[in-house]
Amino acid sequence: MTTTTTEEKRGVEHFNPLDQQHIVEKVKCYDKVNRIEDVPHVEAAWEWFSGLGKPKLWVAPMVDQSELAFRMLCKTYGADAAYTPMLHARLFNQTPAYREEHFLTCPEEDRPLLAQFCANDPDILLAAARHVEPYVDGVDINLGCPQRIAKKGRYGAYLMDDIPLVESLVRNLAENLSVPVTVKIRRFPDIRDTIEYAARLEKAGASLVAVHGRLREEKRSIASMACWETIAAVKKSLHVPVLANGNLRNMFDVQHCLELTGADGVMSAESLLEDPAMFSPKRLLPGGEYKPSEGPHLLLEYCDWAEKFPPPYRMVRGHSFAMLGSWLSEFIDMREELRTSVRDIPALREFTGRLIQKIEATGRDHPIPAVSKRRLKAMEAEAAKEAAIQAQDEEEKALAALDWSDA
C-alpha cells in the first residue's frame, strides 16, 4: 500500500488554487509603503516594463538550467521573457573562461532578458554587471537562493539577515548602470516583514521585484506550498512591477495566480524543466494538457537548440533527466545508462530514440514506475545532492584559484 507522508501533503502537489480565493479580500488592508516621491524611478520602471511588452510569462533563473538553448526552447512555446542562470559576480568579473561558459545570448531572439548575479560586495557586483550591460534588458540580484552553496558563499537568501547590505547592492547598480536593476526575493515568516523588505529594495532603486512565495528554509516544492497571499500583499504595497513565483504547475495555475495576486507576471522553474511547453496556449485547450509521452520529443527539440547554441554537457544532462524523468522511473536500466554512459548530444539523440520506441511499445502515454514513489523521490534527492556538492566544489576551487592569483 502506498502511503503519503505529512511532508508530501504540505507540498505543491496538493495545492488547489481554487482554495486561494480569500486572498483578494485579505490583502485589501495593505497600501503602498513608500511615498511616491521617495521612489523617483517608478515612472521609468513602468516605461521600461511596458517597453519590454509587459511580459507575463517568464523563464526563471536556474543554476546551469536557464541557459540560452533552454530559453529558446521555452520561447518557442510561449515564454515572453527570461533570466540567465545565476552568475557568480566575482567569478564572472575576474575569469574570462567563466564568462564564456556561463553567458551566451543572441540579441535578436533572446530578449527580453535579465542577467542574474549573486554577490555580497557592491563594487564587485557592479564590475560584473558592466560586462553584460550592453547585451541585456536589466540586471537582477539573486536574493532567493536557499541552497547550502549560497549559505557558505553568503549570498542569495542568506543576505536576508543583512538588509542594509542588500540595499547597497541595489543602490549601487541603480545609480551606475544604464539598464534597470531588479531583485528576486523569498518571503519572511511574517507578511509585514516581507512587505517592508520589498519596499526597502524598491526605495533603494529596484525597478521590478520578483517574489518567491516560500521561506528560505523551504528548499523543496514537494515539502511546502508557496504563499500567494504574501505575493499579493507585496504587489499591493509596491509601486514597481511585481512577478510571482511558486505553485505554478500548469497554465491553469498561472491564470489563477495572476488573477488572485494581481502580479504583473509569473516565473516558472521546476515545472518548465519538465514541460518547456508549459506556457503554450495549447495547454489551456481540451486535451492539451501535458502528457509524459511528450517529454522525449521536447528533449529532441532541445537538442536542436543545444547544437545551435552549445552549452556545457552537464547542463544538457540536467535537462535530459528533467524531461525524461517520469519514464526513467519505469525503465530503470535506461536511467543508469543516461547517468553513466551518455556523454554528448549525438549519443543523447540515439538514446532518446530508443526510449521513444520503448514508450510506444507500451501503448501508454504515461509510465508505470518500477520503484515506489518514496524510492524515486529518494533517488532524485540523492542526485540533486550530488549535483549540489559538485557545484559547490567547483565554485570553491574556482574562488581558491582567484585567491591564489590575487595573493
N, C-alpha and C positions, 0 to 999 in steps of 0.2 A: 504494500500500500504506500502511495506517495504522500508525504506529509508536507505541509507548508510551514516554514519557520516564522517566528514572530518578526524577524528581520525582513523576510520577503513580504509579509503583509503590510509593512510600512513602505515598501518600495514602490517605484513608479508603475510597475505592472498592475498595481491595484488602484491607481489613480483614476478618478472619474471626473472629468471637467464639469459635468452637469451638477456635481456637488459643490461647485465653487460660485454659484450664483449670488451668494451672500456678499461676495467681495464688493460689488458695486455700491451697496448701501454702507458697508463698514468703512470704506475709505472716504466717504463724503465729509468726514470730520477734519480731513487734512487740507492744508492750504500751502501756498508757496512759502518756503522758509526764507529764502534770500529776497531782499528788496531788489526790484528790477535795476535800480541804479548801481547796485553792488555787483551786478553781472553784466557789464557793458558789452560783452561779446555775444549776447543772446541773439540779437538780430543777425549777426554774421553767421552764427551757428545754424540758424534756420535757413538762411540763404544757401549756405554750404550743403546742408542736408537736402534741400529742395533741388539744388543743382545736380546732386547725385541721382535725382529721380525719386526721392523719398523711398529708398529701398526698404522693403518689409521682410524679405526672406534672406537671411544671412548664413553663410557657412562660418561656423565658429572657429576661433583659433584653437588648433590642436597640435601638440608637440609631435613633430615628424608625421603629421597626417593631413594637414590642410595645405599641402604643397601645391604647386601650380597644376600638375596633371589632375589631381583630385578636384581642385577648384573648377577647372574647365569642364570636367565631367558633370559636376553639380550644376554649373551654369547652363549646360546643355538641357538640363531638366528643370529649369525654372528658378534657380537661385538668382537673386538680384545683386548680391554683393558678397564680399568675403574678406576674411582676415588671413594673413600669413600664419604659418606656425609660430609659436612663441620663439623669439630670438633672444639669446643671452647678450645683453648690451656690451659687456666688456669683451667677450669673445668676438662679437661681431665687429666691434670697433678696432680691435688690435690684430685680428687674424684674417688675412685675405682669403685663405682656404675655407674658413668657416663661412664667410660671406658668400663665396661662390657656391658652396654646397647647400646653404640654407635659404638663400634669397634668389628666386628666379621668377620673372614676370614677363608678360608680353603686353606692352602698353595698350594696344588697340582692343584686345579682347578681355584682358584680366582687370577690368575696372567695373564698378568701384572696388577699391582695395585699401584696406588698412594694414599697416605693418605693426605687429605687436612685439613689444620688448618687455623683458623682465629686467629689473635693475633696482639698486638701492643707493645709487650715487647720481645726483642731478647732472653733474658735468659729464660723467661717462655716458649717461643715457642720451644727453644732447648730442655728444660726439657721434654716437652710434646712429642716432636718428638722421643726422646730416647725410649719411651715406645713402639713405633710401628716400629722402625728402623729395627729390625730383621725380620719383617713379610711383608714388602712392598718393592717395587722396587724404590720408591722415595717418597719424602715429598714435598707436594705442599702448597704454601701460597695463601690463598684466598685474592685477591686484587680486586675482581669484584663484591662482593655482594652489591646491591644498596638499600636494604630494610632498613626500619627505625630502625630495631633492630641493624643493622650494624652501622648506624649513631650514635645511642645512645651509643653503645659499643666502638665506634671509631676503627672500623676495616673494612675489605673489601674495597670497592671502596672509602670509605671516607679517606683512607690513601693516596689517590692521591694528597692530599693537603700537604703531608709531605714526599716527595720523599727520603730525606736523612734517615728518619726512615725506610722506606721500604728497602732501600739499606742495612741498618744494619741488618734487619731481614734476608735478603737473605744471606748476607756475613757470618753471624754467623752460619747459618745452613751449608753453603757450606764448611766452614773451620772445622766443628766439627762433621759432620755426615759421615758415611761410604756409604751412598746412596746419589744420586744426589738430588738437590733441584730444584723445578720447580715453576712457578708462573702462575696465571690466572688473566688477567687484563681486564679492559674496556678501551675504547678509549676516548681521549680528543676531543673537537670540531675540533681542528686543527690537521691534519695528522702529521705534523712535530713534534708537541708536543708529540704525541703518539709514534712516532719513537724514539725520544730522551728518553722518559720514558722507553721503552722496552730495548733500548741499554744500559741504565744505570743499569738495572736489570741484563742484560746479563753480563756486566762487573763486577758486584758485585758477580757473581757466578751462576746465573740461567742456568741450562742445557737444559731447554725447556721453551718456552713461549707460553701460550695459550691466544689467543686474542678474546674476545667477542666484536663484531663489533658495540655495542651500547654504548651510553653515560651513565654516571652514573644516569642521570635524566630519562632515558628511561627504566622504570621498566617492561613494559608490551609489549610483542611482537605484540599484536593487535594494539598498538598505534605507532609502529615505526619499520622500517626496519633496519637491521644491515648493516653496511658499509663494503662490501667486499673489496673495494678499500684500506681502511685503513689496513686490514689484509694483502693484497698483498704487500703494501708498507713496512709493518713491516717485512714480510718474506724476501723481497729484501734487507733489511737493517741489518739483523742479521746473525750471523754465526751459531747459535744453531738451533735445530729443532723448528718449529712453528706449532701450532694447530689452526684451525679456528673454530669459534663458532658463530652461528646466521644465520637465514633464511634457516634452514635445515629441510624441512618438509617431505622429502622423499629421496629415493636413487638417483633420478634424480638430485635433488638439490645438493646432496653430490658430485656426479660426476662433475657437473659444478663448484662447489666451489673449489674442488681440482685442476681442470684444470685452472681456472681463477686466483686464488690467489697464486698458487704454494705451498700451505701449505703442510706440511708433514703428516697431518691427520686432522680429524674433530672430534668435540664432539657435542653430541646432548643431550638435556634435555627434554623440553616440548613435543617434537614430540615422543620421546621414551616412555614417560609416557603413551601416548595414544596408541602407537603401539610399544611394546617392540620388535617386529619382523621387525622393520623398516630397519635394516641393513642386512636382509636376502637377498641373491642373487635372490630369487624368486620375490622380489619386483620389479625387473627390467624386468621380463618376461611379455609377453602379458597376461592380465587378472590377474597378480599377485599383482596388487596394493591393498593397504589396503582397507578393507571394514568394516564398523562399526559392521557388524554381527560377525566379528572375535573377537571383544573386550571381550565378556563374556568368550569365550573359552580360550583366553590368560590369563584372570584373574584366571580361574581354574588351569591353568598350574602354575601361580604364587603361588597359594595356595599350590601346591605340594612342591615348593621350600620353602615357608614360614613355612611349617610344618617340613621340614628338618632342616632349619636354622631359628628358630623363631625370628622375630623382634617384637618390641612393637606394639600393635594392632593399635595405631594411624598411624603408617606407612602403615599398611595393608589397613586401611580405605582410606588413601590418594590415594593409587594405585587403589582401588575399584572405586572411583569417576572418576579417570583419564581414566580407561579402559572401564567403563560403561557409561561415561558421556553423550555421544550423545543419548543413548537410554533413559536415565533418563530425558531428555528433553521432551520425549513423554509420558513416564509413570511416571508422577509427583508424584503419590502416593508412588511408589516404591523408588523414590529419598528420600522422607521424611522417609520412613521405614529404608533405608540404613543409613541415618544420625542419627536416634534416637534409633533404635531397634536392629541392627545387631552388635554384640559386640565380636564375636570370629570367627575363621576360619570355624568350622563346620556350624555355622549359615550362614556365608557368602557363603559357598558352596550351601546350600539349597536355599538361596535367589537367587543366580546366576542361579541355575537350573530352578527356576520358571520364572526368566526373560527370559531365553532362550526359554522356552515354549511359552511365550507371543510373543516373536520376531518371532518364527516360525509360530505362528498363523496368523501373519500379511501377510505372504507371501512376505515380503520385506527384502532386505539386508541393508536397511538404515532407519533411523527413520523419522517421520514427527513430528516436535516439536509441543507441545501443547501450548507453550508460544512463544512470539516474540523473535527474536534474541537479541534485546536490553534487554528484561527482563531476558533472560537466562544469558547474559553477566553480568547483574547486580547481579544475584543470585550467579554466580561464583565469582565475585569480592567480594561480601559480605562474602562468605565462606572463600576466601583467606585472607580477612582482619581479620576474626575471628581467623583463624589459626595463622596468624602472631602475633596478640595480645596475644594469648595463649602462643606461643613460647617465646615472649619477657617476659611475666610474669614469665614463668618457669625459663628462664635464669636469670632474676633479682633475683628471690627467691634463686636460687642455689648460685649465687655470693654473695648475702647477707649472706647466711649461712657460706660461706667461710670467709667473712669479720669478722663475729662474732667469728668464731673459731680462727682466726688469732689475734684477739684483745687481 
